[in-house]
Each structure stands twice: as structure tokens, then as C-alpha cells.
Amino acid sequence: MTSNYSPVLPVDYKDDHGIKEFIAEFFKISDDPEQNEAWVDYYRDSGTFVFNNKISKGREDIRNARSAMWDQVATRKHVVEKAVPARFPCPKGEDCLDLTLFGTVHQTLKSGDTVSVDWVSHGRLKREGGNGWQIAYYRVYALM
């Protein structure tokens, strides 16, 4: 099964700030069960991850949530269809970018069953001092 990690951006969005590459690499890592630490590294130390109404705050909680996402799943392949970046006022003068993403995830469960689920997510990315983007907040809504 092939995956498309690079989303379509709005036609009037001229400067993607490296967003397409950030998204593509994040979801490539998301689909690799051996990449837990690399996935956690996408988050700020104070980051928040929300999935299935479970809130994980900070790197250790996020690491545990990431590990639990693979408890029942043998393989996972995301298709990231669209990304809608937007700039809103950012606290403390930081460089922020909000993202709404749309996609589908195809999973093979350890039981052998296959499941495909549409999803929407909202995230807030931040970067400081010329460093790369990091996730400050990320919430996934599975559309079942």
C-alpha cells in the first residue's frame, strides 16, 4: 500500500514555511512503529497531544500515548490529503502557525483485520530563533 504524506495546500497560500516537508516527515515517522523517539521529538517539551479524548501533556505522556497507539496495530499508512495553514496572533511574540489537516489512515490490526478511518486534526506549530517547527498542540478527530 502506498502512502501520500504530502498534502495539497490552499491555492492562494504562497509561502508554506517548510510546512509540506514538516507534515510529510511527521506522518512518515508516524507510520513507523520503531520511530517513537523521533515522533516525540516533533513535540515541544510542554506540548499537548489529544487522541480519542485522551490528553497527553509533556514528552513522557506523549511518548506513552504514542506507544499505546501501536498496541493493537501491526501496520499503519496515512494519506494526508489537505492542509490548511493559518496565522493567528501568537502569545509571547513566538512564531506560530495553526494547521488543520484532512486525511485517511489505513491500518492492519494485529488480529489481521483491516480498518480505514477518515480523520481531521488541528495543530499549533511554534518555532524559535530560526529553529525548525515543533508541535505545541495537536488534536486528532477520528471520523468513524
N, C-alpha and C positions, 0 to 999 in steps of 0.2 A: 504494500500500500504506500503510495507516495504522499508526501505532505507538502503543503504550501504554507510556509511560515511568513511570507512577505505580503502584508496587506495592501489593499488599494487605499490611497489617501484621497480626501476631497480634491476635486479638480482645481479649486481656487486656493489650495494650500501650497504656497510656493517653497517655503523653507521647512524641510522636515526635521531639522536639528539632529540628524542621525537617528531619528525615531524608527524608520523602517528597519534599519540594521539592528537596533536595540531589540525591537519586537521579534524579529526573525531569530536572533540568537537566543533570546529568552525562551521561546517556545521550542526551539531545537533542544535546548537543555532540559526543558520541562518534560520532553518525551523520552528522556534517557534516565532510567532508574538508578544509574551509577553516578549521576551528577548532582546529588543532594547538596553538597557544599557549594558548588558553582551556582546552583539555583538560589540558595540562601544569600550568596554574595551579591545578588541583584538587589537585595533589600538594604535599606539604611538600618543602622543598629537599632533605631527606635521605630522601625517600620511596623506596619499592620497588614495582616493578610486575613481576609474573611472568605470562607468557603462553606457552603451549606449551613450558614448562620453560626458557624464556629469561628470565633475571633481569636486570632493568634497575634500576640504583640511581642516584639523583640526577636532577636535572632534564634534563641533557643526554642521558643514556642513555634516560630515559623519552621524551623528545622524539623520539629516533631510532627507538625501538620504535613509537611512535605513527605516525610517518611510514611505516615499513615495513608496518604493518597495512593501508595503502591501496595497496601496490604492485600487488596483483592484483585489488583490489576496486573496482568502479565505484560501487555504492550499498550502503548497509548500514542496516538498520532493526531496532532492538532492541525486543523486548517484554519488559518486566520484570514478571514475574508475582507474585512474593512476595519480601518482605524480612523477615528475622528478626534484629532488633537485640538485642544482649545487652551487659550491662555486666559487665566483669571488672576485677580490680584493675589499675590503670594505673600504670606506672612514673613516678617523679618527680612524683607528685601532679597530673599533667595530666588534663584531661577527655577521656576516651576512650570510644569506642563501637565494638564489633565488629558486623559485618554479614555475614550470609550471604544471598546473592541467588540467585534461580532465574529463568531466562528462556529465550528463544529469540532467535536472531539470523537474519534473512533477508538474504541477500546476493546481489547480481548481480555476477558477476565480469566483468572486462574482456574475457574471452573470450566473454561472452554467456550462459554457464551461470548457473543459479540454485542456491543452496545454502541450506538452513535447518539450523541446528545448535542443539541444546539446550545450555545452559551452566549452571554453578553457579559462584559466586565467593565468596571470603571477603575481607573488608577490615577494616582497623582505621582508624577516623577519630579525629582529635585536633583539639582547639581550645584556644586560649589567650586569656586576657584578654578574653573577650567577642567575639572574632573568630569568623568562620564556621568550619565544619568544613573540614578538609583531610585528604587521604588520606595516611596514614603507610605503609600496606602494602595492596596489592591483588593478588590472585591469581585468575586465571580458569582454570576447568577446562572445556574443550570436550568435550561428550559425543557422540562420533561413532560 
